[in-house]
Amino acid sequence: MTGEHMYDYVIVGGGSAGSVLAARLSEDPGVTVCLVEAGPADHDPNIRVPIDSPKLFRTHQDWDLDSHPEAGAEGRRVYLPRGRVLGGSGALNGMVYVRGARSDYDGWGQPGWSYEELLPYFLRSEDNERGASPFHGVGGPMAVSDARSRNPSALAFVDAAVEAGHRATDDFNGPDQEGFGLFQLTQRDGERVNSSIAFLRPALSRPNLTVETNVHVTRVVIEHGRARAVRGRRLEEEVEFPAAREVVLAAGAFGSPQLLMLSGVGDADELRALGLDVVLDQPEVGRNLQDHPHVWLGFAHPHPISLISARDPRNVEEYQAHRTGPLTSNGPESGGFVRSRPGLAAPDLQFQCLPVLLLDGGLTPPPGHGISFGASVLRPLSRGRLALASDQPTAKPRIVFDYFAEPADLDTAATGVRIGLEISRQSALKTYTQTPYAVPDSESDADVRAFVRRHVQSLHHPVGTCAMGAVVDAELRVRGVEGLRVADASVIPLLVSGNTNAPTVAIAEKAADLILGRPALPRASVAAA
């Protein structure tokens, strides 16, 4: 067996969290760090050009997962792209920089993880082109920039939302999340910036950091109650990476619980049924799966401005010369946060608008120009589960979100559809919405709810499968196993109200301090609106 050099810390997964951890831990020259990634290095040019990231879907750089049949979605399987490359899902996501609401973090109820305790870690990571403020940082590795595409239909969507009575906002990460506007993006000079680009690449020259790519980790070696090593395969070669201090799982909300179970940490009866040895009976591993169910409305129009024309020669020339124009589009260029009903403490719906017809979760090319927009249920009550399908490490896990198992989620999603239809009727947007392509048959309650079930998709924000307070403690240590932590979106106990990439980076930032025993950053004191 090769690769048996001893490291202080071995990190599994080079995605949004793992790249941050590798960079931050290796800042200490007194420790050695090994980052193990299943996919290749992130040299594919489709990663850097924002509009091209969907070209990675269903390729070797995508874990290419699907949910199992969803009863709440008419038995459909929902496509779940996840990055299998350095940078992880940050290599193919929509680059939207949104943190969520203050109440999300305060609601976790975990010591050290309130909004004011975590905000300093958001600020430490951030390099916002607008400059520093109580809610934004500068000088950090992660670039945050204003959109450079500014598609006319995405701008019209914001104008229409304001026409419909919603407020406008220029910052979804300020004191108040509510309103409609353009998203800020993790881009610099019109190119994607993810955790690998921002954090890992500048650290690669450090002698105490080793990065191993194309290694499919098969298990964590746990002996006498302590994580000792990470074992995997590179092609047909078995490799092992011993850890003197800790193993840190950063394989995401699907990968981390799967690895725990393959390593003997999970529901004992289910592990034994698959012929796996039980190290720790922990039935909560893989449970508590949460996601933002999203429903897109679609409208065709004749205007040659949608993203299907992004690679017209004139646009390519503009991008090459100025790094502006449609090739910088992240997809969901604009959006907004609203309350589905009065009396809620914070918005419970997030709208996103794409200047293109989005079909089949992005897998089917659109037949012509169009626009798509719709809402996610931000704080769903329904809970899903990830479980092993086999004892084979390369077998894809069984994933069921159980969308709309709780009727209140369907109520909220239906309200989101109705709000979207109202926005579509406003004069600012009419030139783009005169030809309905994917809308309910009518606005009756039955037709709207049927449309929701027929069209619901994942917004690709899975969390919760190794939750703090259940699987890990507030310092992200796996309960019942020494020398093993989880530090990624799987530890989030309650889904945040927005996109999950920025929170995942902040979690990894704080995790690095916890692992190295550094003092927590001073609490931020900022007032809510």
Long-range contacts (C-beta under 8 A, 24 or more apart in sequence): 1-238, 1-239, 1-240, 2-237, 2-238, 2-239, 2-240, 3-212, 3-239, 3-240, 3-241, 4-240, 4-241, 4-242, 5-34, 5-210, 5-241, 5-242, 6-32, 6-242, 6-243, 6-244, 7-32, 7-33, 7-34, 7-210, 7-241, 7-242, 7-243, 7-244, 8-32, 8-33, 8-243, 8-244, 8-245, 8-246, 9-33, 9-34, 9-243, 9-245, 9-246, 9-247, 9-248, 9-515, 10-34, 10-36, 10-229, 10-230, 10-241, 10-242, 10-243, 10-246, 10-247, 10-248, 11-35, 11-36, 11-247, 11-248, 11-250, 12-36, 12-217, 12-220, 12-230, 12-247, 12-248, 12-249, 12-250, 12-251, 12-255, 12-256, 12-259, 13-37, 13-38, 13-88, 13-249, 13-250, 13-251, 13-252, 13-255, 13-256, 13-488, 14-39, 14-85, 14-86, 14-87, 14-88, 14-196, 14-200, 14-211, 14-213, 14-250, 15-83, 15-86, 15-87, 15-88, 15-89, 15-90, 15-195, 15-196, 15-250, 15-251, 15-252, 15-488, 16-87, 16-88, 16-89, 16-90, 16-194, 16-195, 16-488, 16-489, 16-501, 16-504, 16-505, 16-508, 17-88, 17-195, 17-250, 17-252, 17-487, 17-488, 17-489, 17-504, 17-505, 17-507, 17-508, 17-511, 18-88, 18-195, 18-248, 18-250, 18-251, 18-488, 18-508, 19-86, 19-87, 19-88, 19-194, 19-195, 19-196, 19-198, 19-199, 19-200, 20-125, 20-195, 20-199, 20-505, 20-508, 20-509, 20-512, 21-248, 21-250, 21-487, 21-508, 21-511, 21-512, 21-515, 22-199, 22-200, 22-203, 22-209, 22-211, 23-141, 23-199, 23-200, 23-202, 23-203, 23-209, 24-199, 24-508, 24-509, 24-512, 24-513, 24-516, 25-512, 25-515, 25-516, 26-203, 26-206, 26-208, 26-209, 27-203, 28-208, 28-516, 29-206, 29-208, 31-208, 31-245, 31-516, 32-208, 32-209, 32-210, 33-208, 33-209, 33-210, 34-209, 34-210, 34-211, 34-212, 34-241, 34-243, 35-200, 35-209, 35-210, 35-211, 35-212, 36-212, 36-215, 36-217, 36-230, 36-232, 36-241, 37-85, 37-86, 37-211, 37-212, 37-213, 37-214, 37-215, 38-84, 38-214, 38-215, 38-216, 38-217, 39-83, 39-84, 39-85, 39-86, 39-213, 39-214, 40-85, 40-86, 40-213, 40-214, 41-85, 41-86, 41-213, 42-85, 42-86, 42-87, 42-91, 42-194, 42-196, 42-197, 44-85, 47-85, 47-87, 47-91, 47-92, 47-192, 47-194, 48-191, 48-192, 48-197, 49-191, 49-192, 49-319, 49-327, 50-95, 50-185, 50-187, 50-190, 50-191, 50-192, 50-327, 50-328, 50-329, 50-330, 51-307, 51-310, 51-311, 51-326, 51-327, 51-328, 51-329, 51-331, 52-327, 53-91, 53-92, 53-93, 53-192, 54-92, 54-331, 54-362, 56-81, 56-83, 56-85, 56-91, 56-92, 57-81, 57-92, 57-362, 57-363, 58-363, 60-84, 61-85, 61-91, 61-92, 62-92, 63-254, 63-255, 63-396, 65-254, 65-396, 65-397, 65-399, 66-396, 66-399, 67-384, 67-399, 67-400, 67-401, 67-458, 68-398, 68-399, 68-400, 70-400, 70-401, 70-402, 70-403, 70-456, 71-402, 71-405, 72-382, 72-402, 72-403, 72-404, 72-405, 72-410, 72-453, 72-456, 73-403, 73-404, 73-453, 73-454, 73-456, 74-453, 74-454, 78-361, 78-401, 78-456, 78-457, 78-458, 79-360, 79-361, 79-362, 79-363, 79-457, 79-458, 80-254, 80-399, 80-458, 80-460, 80-462, 81-362, 81-460, 82-252, 82-254, 82-255, 82-460, 86-196, 86-200, 86-211, 86-213, 87-194, 87-195, 87-196, 87-197, 88-194, 88-195, 88-196, 88-252, 89-252, 89-460, 89-501, 90-186, 90-194, 90-195, 90-196, 90-501, 91-192, 91-194, 91-196, 93-194, 93-460, 93-499, 93-501, 94-330, 94-331, 94-332, 94-352, 94-499, 95-185, 95-186, 95-187, 95-192, 95-330, 95-501, 96-183, 96-184, 96-185, 96-330, 96-332, 96-335, 96-352, 96-498, 96-499, 96-501, 97-144, 97-173, 97-183, 97-184, 97-185, 97-186, 97-499, 97-501, 97-502, 98-172, 98-173, 98-183, 98-498, 98-499, 98-502, 99-173, 99-496, 99-498, 99-502, 99-503, 99-506, 100-177, 100-496, 100-497, 100-498, 100-503, 101-177, 101-346, 101-347, 101-496, 101-497, 101-498, 102-346, 102-528, 103-345, 103-346, 103-497, 104-494, 104-495, 104-496, 104-497, 105-496, 107-494, 108-468, 108-469, 108-492, 108-493, 108-494, 109-469, 109-493, 110-468, 110-469, 110-474, 110-493, 111-474, 112-474, 112-475, 112-510, 112-520, 113-468, 113-474, 113-510, 116-523, 116-524, 116-525, 116-526, 117-520, 117-523, 117-524, 118-506, 118-510, 119-524, 119-526, 120-521, 120-522, 120-523, 120-524, 121-506, 121-507, 121-509, 121-510, 121-521, 122-502, 122-505, 122-506, 123-524, 124-509, 124-521, 125-505, 125-506, 125-509, 128-184, 134-524, 134-526, 135-171, 135-173, 135-174, 135-175, 135-526, 136-173, 141-198, 141-199, 141-202, 142-186, 142-193, 142-195, 142-198, 142-199, 142-505, 143-186, 143-187, 143-188, 143-193, 143-198, 144-184, 144-185, 144-186, 145-184, 145-185, 145-186, 145-187, 145-188, 146-182, 146-184, 146-185, 147-182, 147-183, 147-184, 147-185, 147-328, 147-329, 147-330, 147-333, 148-187, 148-190, 148-323, 148-324, 148-325, 148-328, 149-324, 149-325, 149-326, 149-328, 149-329, 149-330, 149-333, 150-182, 150-333, 151-305, 151-306, 151-307, 151-326, 151-329, 151-333, 151-355, 152-303, 152-305, 152-355, 153-301, 153-303, 153-305, 153-306, 153-353, 153-355, 153-371, 153-429, 153-432, 154-182, 154-333, 154-334, 154-353, 154-354, 154-355, 155-182, 155-334, 156-428, 156-429, 156-431, 156-432, 157-334, 157-353, 157-371, 157-373, 157-423, 157-429, 158-182, 158-334, 158-336, 158-353, 159-426, 159-428, 159-429, 160-423, 160-424, 160-426, 160-427, 160-428, 160-429, 161-336, 161-351, 161-423, 161-426, 163-426, 163-427, 163-428, 164-419, 164-422, 164-423, 164-426, 166-336, 166-338, 169-336, 172-337, 172-498, 174-529, 175-526, 175-527, 175-528, 175-529, 176-528, 176-529, 177-337, 177-346, 177-347, 177-497, 177-498, 178-336, 178-337, 178-338, 178-339, 178-346, 178-347, 179-336, 179-337, 180-334, 180-335, 180-336, 180-351, 181-334, 181-335, 181-336, 182-333, 182-334, 183-330, 183-332, 183-333, 183-334, 183-335, 185-330, 186-501, 186-502, 187-328, 187-330, 189-323, 190-319, 190-322, 190-323, 190-324, 190-327, 190-328, 191-323, 191-328, 195-505, 195-508, 212-239, 212-241, 215-239, 216-393, 216-394, 217-251, 217-259, 217-393, 218-262, 218-393, 219-259, 219-262, 219-263, 219-264, 219-393, 220-247, 220-249, 220-259, 220-260, 220-263, 220-484, 221-263, 222-263, 222-264, 222-265, 222-279, 222-481, 222-484, 225-279, 225-480, 225-481, 225-482, 226-481, 226-482, 226-483, 226-484, 227-481, 227-482, 227-483, 227-484, 228-483, 243-483, 245-483, 246-483, 246-484, 246-485, 246-515, 247-483, 247-484, 247-485, 248-484, 248-485, 248-486, 248-487, 248-511, 248-515, 249-466, 249-484, 249-485, 249-486, 249-487, 249-488, 250-486, 250-487, 250-488, 250-508, 251-488, 252-462, 252-488, 252-489, 252-490, 253-289, 253-386, 253-462, 253-463, 253-464, 253-465, 253-466, 253-488, 253-489, 253-490, 254-386, 254-397, 254-399, 254-462, 254-465, 256-465, 256-466, 256-486, 256-488, 256-490, 257-285, 257-286, 257-386, 257-397, 257-465, 257-466, 257-471, 257-490, 258-286, 258-386, 258-388, 258-397, 260-285, 260-466, 260-471, 260-478, 260-486, 261-285, 261-286, 261-387, 261-388, 262-388, 262-391, 262-393, 265-478, 265-480, 265-481, 266-388, 270-387, 270-388, 271-388, 274-388, 274-390, 274-391, 275-391, 276-388, 276-391, 279-481, 280-480, 280-481, 282-471, 282-479, 282-480, 284-467, 284-470, 284-471, 285-465, 285-466, 285-471, 286-385, 286-386, 286-387, 286-397, 286-465, 287-383, 287-385, 287-465, 287-470, 288-383, 288-464, 288-465, 288-467, 288-470, 288-493, 289-383, 289-384, 289-385, 289-386, 289-399, 289-400, 289-401, 289-462, 289-463, 289-464, 289-465, 290-380, 290-382, 290-383, 290-384, 290-462, 290-463, 290-464, 290-494, 290-495, 291-380, 291-384, 291-401, 291-403, 291-458, 291-459, 291-460, 291-461, 291-462, 291-463, 291-495, 292-350, 292-376, 292-377, 292-378, 292-380, 292-458, 292-459, 292-461, 292-495, 293-376, 293-377, 293-380, 293-401, 293-403, 293-404, 293-409, 293-413, 293-456, 293-457, 293-458, 293-459, 294-352, 294-374, 294-375, 294-376, 294-377, 294-456, 294-457, 294-458, 294-459, 295-374, 295-375, 295-413, 295-416, 295-417, 295-451, 295-452, 295-455, 295-456, 295-457, 296-358, 296-372, 296-373, 296-374, 296-438, 296-455, 296-457, 297-372, 297-373, 297-374, 297-417, 297-420, 297-421, 297-424, 297-438, 297-439, 298-357, 298-358, 298-359, 298-370, 298-371, 298-372, 298-436, 298-437, 298-438, 298-439, 299-357, 299-370, 299-371, 299-372, 299-424, 299-432, 299-433, 299-434, 299-435, 299-436, 299-437, 299-439, 300-357, 300-367, 300-368, 300-369, 300-370, 300-435, 300-436, 300-437, 301-369, 301-370, 301-371, 301-431, 301-432, 301-433, 301-434, 301-435, 302-369, 303-369, 303-431, 303-432, 304-369, 305-355, 305-369, 306-355, 306-356, 306-357, 306-366, 306-369, 306-370, 306-371, 307-331, 307-354, 307-355, 307-356, 308-356, 308-365, 308-366, 308-368, 308-369, 309-369, 329-355, 331-356, 335-373, 337-378, 337-497, 337-498, 338-375, 338-419, 340-411, 340-412, 340-415, 340-416, 340-419, 341-415, 346-497, 347-378, 347-497, 348-377, 348-378, 348-379, 348-412, 348-497, 349-375, 349-376, 349-377, 349-378, 349-412, 349-415, 349-416, 349-419, 350-375, 350-376, 350-378, 350-497, 350-498, 351-375, 351-416, 351-419, 351-420, 351-423, 352-376, 352-459, 357-437, 357-438, 359-438, 361-457, 361-458, 370-432, 370-437, 371-432, 371-433, 372-438, 373-420, 373-423, 373-424, 374-416, 374-417, 374-420, 375-413, 375-416, 375-417, 375-419, 375-420, 376-416, 376-459, 377-409, 377-412, 377-413, 377-416, 378-495, 378-497, 378-498, 379-494, 379-495, 379-497, 380-406, 380-409, 380-412, 380-495, 381-406, 381-408, 381-409, 382-406, 382-409, 383-464, 386-465, 401-458, 403-456, 404-452, 404-453, 404-456, 410-449, 410-452, 410-453, 413-452, 413-456, 414-445, 414-448, 414-449, 414-452, 417-448, 417-451, 417-452, 418-443, 418-448, 459-499, 461-489, 461-495, 461-499, 461-500, 462-489, 463-489, 463-490, 463-492, 463-495, 463-496, 463-500, 464-490, 464-492, 464-493, 464-494, 464-495, 465-490, 466-490, 466-491, 467-491, 467-492, 467-493, 468-492, 468-493, 469-493, 475-514, 476-511, 476-514, 485-511, 485-515, 487-511, 487-515
